[in-house]
Amino acid sequence: MAETQRRRVPRNDGGELDTAMAFLSFARQSVMKKADGLTEEQLRQVLVESGTTVLGLIHHLTLAERFWFGYHVAGRESDDPGDIGMQVPAGRSSGQVLADYHAAIAASDAAIRAAGDLGEPVAIPVEGTFLSVRWVVAHMTSETARHAGHADILREQIDGTTGR
């Protein structure tokens, strides 16, 4: 099986923000790469008992980006989605879901940069604690990387494509 999507891990080491953003971006790109070239049907294909799909993972990560960076970091109450599930709403095309993810990423990056220092506390506390923006970036990097692995397994089952 050829590794058709393998990419280099970032070598950014120009400071805390540069390194953190490079790895978060790498994880996000790894998730998006799993959708490349798949049909609407393939993106929604259920291959595991949990019902997880490539498109469902992307939808979930979109909501998570908005919740953690929009709601907690930027303080936008409208970005609290409530349930951060993996069920793509009826009527949402894959194009719309992917566009939503790109928009959420751009808004998240703006919120991170607006905070300035990763040591700054979040605008809205997490379960009563004003954690740092650094914690949110680390949490979302690990969450995104974990789901990139899930998407990689699903993609391999769909058409044999592997890689990070």
N, C-alpha and C positions, 0 to 999 in steps of 0.2 A: 504494500500500500504506500503510495507516494505521499510525502508531506508537502502538499501543495500550498499551504498557508503559513508556513514557518517564517517567523520574523525575528530579528535580533532584539534582545532585551535592551532597554535604554542604557546608555552609558553616561547620562547626565549626572554631574556631580558638582554643579556650580553653586550649591547652597541648598538649604532645606526646602525652600519653595520650589526651586527648579527641579530637584530630585523627586520630590513628592508629586508634582504635577506630571512629570515624565512617566512615572509608574502608573498613576491614575489614568493618564491618557492611553498608555500601552494596554492596560486592562480593558478600557472601553473599546479601543480599536480591535482588540482580540474578539470581543463579543460581536461587534458589527461585522467583522470578517466572516463569521459563521453564517451570516445571512446572504453573503454575496453569491449571486448566481442561482439561488433557490427560487422555485416557483411559490406562488401564494399557497398552494396545497402543501408543498414540502415544508414551508415555514410553520404551518399549522399541524403538521403530522405528529400524532401522538405515538410515541414508541416506548414509553415507560408507564408503569402502573399509576404513578402520581398524576399523569396527564400533562406533564411539563412539555412544552414545545419551544422551539427556537424563538418564535415570535412572542410567546408568553414570557420568556426570560427577558426579552428586550423591553416589553411593556412593564414588567416588574421593576426593572432597573430604571426606567424613565420615572416611575412614581417614587422610587427610592431617591433618585437625584433631586427631585423637587422637594421631597420631605426633608432630607438631610441638609441640603445646601440652600434651598429656597426658604423653607420654613425655619429650621433651626439656625442656620448661619446668617441668612439675610433678614430673617424675621417677618417674612411674608406669610401671614396666616392663611392666605388663599392657596398656598402650596402644600397644605396639609391634606393629603388625599384620603385620610382615614385608613381604609383597607389597602395594603400594598400587595395585592394578590397578583397572580400570574394569568388570570383569565382575561383575555383580550375582549373588550366590549363588542357586542354584536354590531355589525355594520362598520367596524374600523378596518380599513384595508391595511395590508402590510406596509404600503407606502406611507400611510398616515402614521402608523406606529413607529416606523423608522424616522420619519421627519420629526415626530414628537421627541424621540430620543436625542436626535441632533440638537434640537432646540433646548431641551433640558440640560444637555451638556454645556452649551454655550452660556446659559443662564447660571449654571453652577460655577463655571470657571470665572464668570464676572463676579459672583458672590465671594468666591475665594480671594480673588485679587482685591476686591473692595475691602475685605477684612484687613488686608495688608500683611499683618504678622500672623503666622500660624498659631502663635501662642495666645492670640486674642480669644476671649470667651465667646461662645455662641450667643446669639441674640435672644433665643428662646431656650430655656434649660431643657436638658434631656433627663426626664424622670426626676426633676427637681434639682439637677446639678448643672451648673454652667461649665460644661466641658469646653475644651479648646477647639478651635477650628482644626488644629493638627489632628485631634482625635477623630473628628468627622472625616477628614481626608483619609486617614489611615483605615477607618472603618469602611468607607466606601471603596477604597482600593481593594481591600480584602474581600468584600462582598462582590464586587465586580469581577475580580479574578476567579473567585469560587464559581460564579455563574458562567464565566467564560469556559471553565472546565466542563460544566454541565453541557453547555452548547456544543463544545468540541465533541463530546461523546455522541450527542444527538446527530450532529452533522456527519460523523463517521458512519452512524447507522443509516442515515439517509442516502449518502452517495459515496462513502468511502474516503471522503476528504478529511485529512487530519492536519495537525499543526497548531501553533499558538498564534 
